[in-house]
Amino acid sequence: MKKSITFRERQVLQCLAEGLTSKETAKKLFLSQDTIKTYRSRLLIKLQAKNAFQLGMKCVNFEINLSNESEQLLKVV
């Protein structure tokens, strides 16, 4: 079952895939670290993952294409 992933959640997932920390992600997306942690928590719930590693694995399983769409959108930010 696919879960609806928002634009910002996709951006956070892209940063996670790049290996960025919450602090680095917050800086890149012009958000607070607490906001990033909230997005990650929501993603853990939506994708039923236990940790960041599982989030990445779930993305592959749900065929979420982060490399094309989100990468282009991140360049605009």
C-alpha atoms as a printed R data frame, in Angstrom:
   type eleno elety resid chain resno      x      y       z
1  ATOM     1    CA   MET     A     1  0.000  0.000   0.000
2  ATOM     2    CA   LYS     A     2  1.465  3.363  -1.056
3  ATOM     3    CA   LYS     A     3  1.381  6.266   1.342
4  ATOM     4    CA   SER     A     4  1.032  9.852   0.216
5  ATOM     5    CA   ILE     A     5  4.381 11.610   0.545
6  ATOM     6    CA   THR     A     6  4.396 15.415   0.494
7  ATOM     7    CA   PHE     A     7  6.814 17.588  -1.431
8  ATOM     8    CA   ARG     A     8  8.716 18.523   1.748
9  ATOM     9    CA   GLU     A     9  8.849 14.900   2.872
10 ATOM    10    CA   ARG     A    10 10.389 14.015  -0.478
11 ATOM    11    CA   GLN     A    11 12.979 16.726   0.039
12 ATOM    12    CA   VAL     A    12 13.803 15.394   3.502
13 ATOM    13    CA   LEU     A    13 14.088 11.865   2.102
14 ATOM    14    CA   GLN     A    14 16.408 13.123  -0.632
15 ATOM    15    CA   CYS     A    15 18.643 14.752   1.976
16 ATOM    16    CA   LEU     A    16 18.576 11.551   4.012
17 ATOM    17    CA   ALA     A    17 19.609  9.618   0.901
18 ATOM    18    CA   GLU     A    18 22.492 12.073   0.459
19 ATOM    19    CA   GLY     A    19 23.621 11.276   3.984
20 ATOM    20    CA   LEU     A    20 22.891 14.718   5.407
21 ATOM    21    CA   THR     A    21 22.289 15.170   9.130
22 ATOM    22    CA   SER     A    22 19.153 16.856  10.470
23 ATOM    23    CA   LYS     A    23 21.186 20.028  11.003
24 ATOM    24    CA   GLU     A    24 22.521 19.974   7.433
25 ATOM    25    CA   THR     A    25 19.065 19.193   6.048
26 ATOM    26    CA   ALA     A    26 17.541 22.058   8.012
27 ATOM    27    CA   LYS     A    27 20.128 24.462   6.660
28 ATOM    28    CA   LYS     A    28 19.687 23.256   3.080
29 ATOM    29    CA   LEU     A    29 15.875 23.496   3.210
30 ATOM    30    CA   PHE     A    30 15.768 26.679   5.306
31 ATOM    31    CA   LEU     A    31 13.860 24.966   8.114
32 ATOM    32    CA   SER     A    32 14.538 24.367  11.808
33 ATOM    33    CA   GLN     A    33 16.059 21.129  13.050
34 ATOM    34    CA   ASP     A    34 12.879 20.447  15.012
35 ATOM    35    CA   THR     A    35 10.867 20.709  11.798
36 ATOM    36    CA   ILE     A    36 13.172 18.216  10.088
37 ATOM    37    CA   LYS     A    37 12.790 15.833  13.028
38 ATOM    38    CA   THR     A    38  9.008 16.164  12.725
39 ATOM    39    CA   TYR     A    39  9.126 15.328   9.020
40 ATOM    40    CA   ARG     A    40 11.358 12.323   9.694
41 ATOM    41    CA   SER     A    41  8.993 11.114  12.432
42 ATOM    42    CA   ARG     A    42  6.037 11.407  10.073
43 ATOM    43    CA   LEU     A    43  7.942  9.522   7.396
44 ATOM    44    CA   LEU     A    44  8.797  6.746   9.839
45 ATOM    45    CA   ILE     A    45  5.083  6.366  10.601
46 ATOM    46    CA   LYS     A    46  3.877  6.700   6.997
47 ATOM    47    CA   LEU     A    47  6.384  4.182   5.704
48 ATOM    48    CA   GLN     A    48  6.241  1.981   8.811
49 ATOM    49    CA   ALA     A    49 10.002  2.149   9.290
50 ATOM    50    CA   LYS     A    50 11.932  1.785  12.547
51 ATOM    51    CA   ASN     A    51 14.880  4.003  11.615
52 ATOM    52    CA   ALA     A    52 16.474  6.077   8.854
53 ATOM    53    CA   PHE     A    53 17.998  3.021   7.196
54 ATOM    54    CA   GLN     A    54 14.600  1.393   6.893
55 ATOM    55    CA   LEU     A    55 13.212  4.622   5.433
56 ATOM    56    CA   GLY     A    56 15.674  4.262   2.588
57 ATOM    57    CA   MET     A    57 14.727  0.627   2.087
58 ATOM    58    CA   LYS     A    58 11.020  1.485   2.111
59 ATOM    59    CA   CYS     A    59 11.596  4.101  -0.580
60 ATOM    60    CA   VAL     A    60 12.997  1.411  -2.826
61 ATOM    61    CA   ASN     A    61 10.111 -0.930  -2.006
62 ATOM    62    CA   PHE     A    62  7.482  1.750  -2.660
63 ATOM    63    CA   GLU     A    63  9.329  2.852  -5.806
64 ATOM    64    CA   ILE     A    64  9.526  6.473  -4.696
65 ATOM    65    CA   ASN     A    65 11.606  8.221  -7.323
66 ATOM    66    CA   LEU     A    66 13.655 10.712  -5.316
67 ATOM    67    CA   SER     A    67 16.529 11.138  -7.717
68 ATOM    68    CA   ASN     A    68 14.556 12.708 -10.562
69 ATOM    69    CA   GLU     A    69 11.674 14.803  -9.281
70 ATOM    70    CA   SER     A    70 12.987 15.929  -5.880
71 ATOM    71    CA   GLU     A    71 16.495 16.617  -7.096
72 ATOM    72    CA   GLN     A    72 15.154 19.007  -9.711
73 ATOM    73    CA   LEU     A    73 12.865 20.656  -7.178
74 ATOM    74    CA   LEU     A    74 15.666 21.026  -4.641
75 ATOM    75    CA   LYS     A    75 17.636 23.062  -7.170
76 ATOM    76    CA   VAL     A    76 14.814 25.606  -7.238
77 ATOM    77    CA   VAL     A    77 14.853 26.044  -3.440
